[in-house]
Amino acid sequence: MSEPIKQIDYNYIDNLFTKEVIDGKVYLMATPSDEHRLVQKNLCWIFDEYFKKNKKKCAAIFKKQLYVNVENYFEPDVLIYCRDNNEKKGKRIPVIIIEVLSKSTWKKDMTIKMKKYAELEIEEYWIIDYRNQILAVYKLNEYKYDLYETYYYLTDEELSPIPEVREEELNKAIKEFSPISFPEMTVFLEEVFSFEALDIIWNGVKNFV
């Protein structure tokens, strides 16, 4: 009788890579963490629920290549497309691009990719740091991005018990906001940074069945 398969660390890193090409230079990207992928999934669900409810001809997608030419193609973490924007620009181009920071990609996301997305005239660029629960929104301004707003999310349990510090944290912390491109939409940071699925999958599990 064969031995049972032992549990593998859910935050594994394997040898599967995707790649991006920027100005002809190849960048390999390692498999993202589980938290990283959950943020992608959460964002797609948030946008698609809004689009469906309001009958918007828009879609949220991840694991899709943004191809410019043979010298430049990217794989952003989340892309938001709208038919009206495609018709206005005369090409398939996202309204919003979202990158979830990782240790291996954060510098590229904050510099060269930000510059390239601005050159493509993508109206909004979001940077998400899920470890610190921070979401920064950048707005296009003449082929470059200006920081529009930074949103910090803290749960009640994470707030300091010291009244003065707690008040300062509450002033910084934001629980919801509206995207620039969809001002009537509300994004709840609690939903963006929800990792309950990991607890459901692994709570109490010792071995695979």
N, C-alpha and C positions, 0 to 999 in steps of 0.2 A: 504494500500500500504506500503510495507516494505521500510525502510530507505536505502539509498545507502550505499554501503560498503566504509568506509573511507580508505584513503591511508595508507598503512603500510610502516614504514621506510624500505627502501631497504636494509640497512645494518643490517638486523635483526639477532638475535641469537636465535636459537630454541633449543629444547631438543634432537635433533637427533645427535647421536654420532657414529663415526666409532672408531675402536680401532686398536692399534698395540701391539704386544707382543715382548719384548726384554729381553732375558735371563729369560724367564718365567714371567716377570712382565708386567702387563697389563697397557697400557696407553690409556685413552680415549681422543678423539680429537673432539672438537666442530666444528660445521659447519663453514667453512671459510667465510670471508667477500667477497663482490662482486668484489672488486679490486683484491683480492687474486685469485679468480676463473677466472677473465679476464686474468690475467697474465698466468695462466695455459693454457687457451684457445689460447692466442696469441702465446705462445711458440710451442704448438702442430701444429698450422697453419704454423708457420715459418719453422719448420723442415719438415713437410709433403709436403709443397710446393716445398722445395728444393729436397726432395727425389723423388717426382713425376717427376719433371723437368729433373732430372739427372738419372732417372731409377735405383735408389738405392733400394736394397732389405732391407729397413729399415722402421721403423715406430715409431711415437711418440704417447704416450698414457698417459692418467691420469685416476684416480679412478681405478687403477689396483693394486692388492696386490702382493707384492714381497715376496713369501713364501720360507723360508729356511728350517724350520722344525717346530714342534709344539711349540718349545720354542722361536722361532724367526720368526716373519713375520711383514712386514712393508707396509705402503701405502704411497709411495713417491708422491710428487705433480706432477711430470712429469718423465716418463721413456722413454729412447731412446733405441730401440732394433735394431740390425742388424743381418741378417742371418749368415753372415761371422763370426761375433764375437761369435755367439752361437756355430758354428761348431768348431771354434778355441778353445774355452773354454770347449767344450763338455757338455754344459748345457745352459739353457735359462737364460742369464744374461745381464742386460743393459750395453750399452757402456757408457751412461751418465745418471746420476740421478740428478734431480733438485728439490730443496726444496725452497719453498717460505715462508719466515719467517712470523710468527704471534706471538702475545704477549704470547700465551700459549705454543708454541712449539719451540721457537727460541733456547733455551738452549739445548734441546734434539737434535735438528738438528745440532747444532754446536759441540756437544760432543759425546754422545754415538752412535747416528746414523752415524755420520761421521766415527767413529771407525769401526762400523759394516760394512759399505759399503766398506771401505778399505780392510777389511778382506775378503770380497767377490770378491775382485780384479776388482772392477768397475773403469774403467780408469779415468773418469772425474766426479767430483762432483761440482755442481753449487749451490751457495747460493744467493738468491735474496731478497733484502730488497726493496719492492716496495714503501714504504713510503718515503724513501730517494733516490730512483732511483739508487740503487747500485747493481751491479752484480759481485760476486766474483767467480772465477774459481779455483778449486783445482785439482792438478794432482797427480795421484797415483805414489808413490815411495816406493817400498818394503813394501807393506802392511800398508802404512800410506799416508796421503795426505799432500802435500806441496802446499802452496799458489802459484799459477801460475801468476795470474793477477787480479787486481780489476778494474772494469770499472764504472765510474761515469757518469751519464747522466744529463745534464742540458739543458733546452730549452733557447732560446735567451732571453725570458722574465724573466727567473730566474737568469740570470747573473747580477752581480753587475754593477751599473752605474759608479762606481769608477774605472778609468782605470787600476790602479795597481792591485786592487782586481780582476777585470774582467780578466786580463791577467793570473793571478794565477789560477783562476777557469777554464779558457779555457785550461790551461796546464793539469789540472786534468781530465777535462771532455772528454769523448769518445763518439762518435756517432755510431761507428760500430766496430766489431771485428770478428775474425774467430775462431770457436771451435778447440780445439787441435785435436780431432778425425776427423774433416772434414775441413782441412785447406783451401780448395777451396770454402768453403761456407762463406757467409757474413751474420752476424746477426746485424740488425739495432736496436739499443736500443729504438729508437722512436716507433718501432713496439712492442717491448717487453712491454713497459710502456704506451701503448695506452689504454685510458679509455673512448674513444669516445662513446662506446656503452651505457654507463650509461647516457650520455647526451641525446642520441637519445631516450632511454626508458623513462626517467623521466622529460625531459625538458618541463615545462608548464603543467604537469599532476597534477590534484588536487584530482581526485577520480578514482577508477577503473570503467571500463564500462562493 
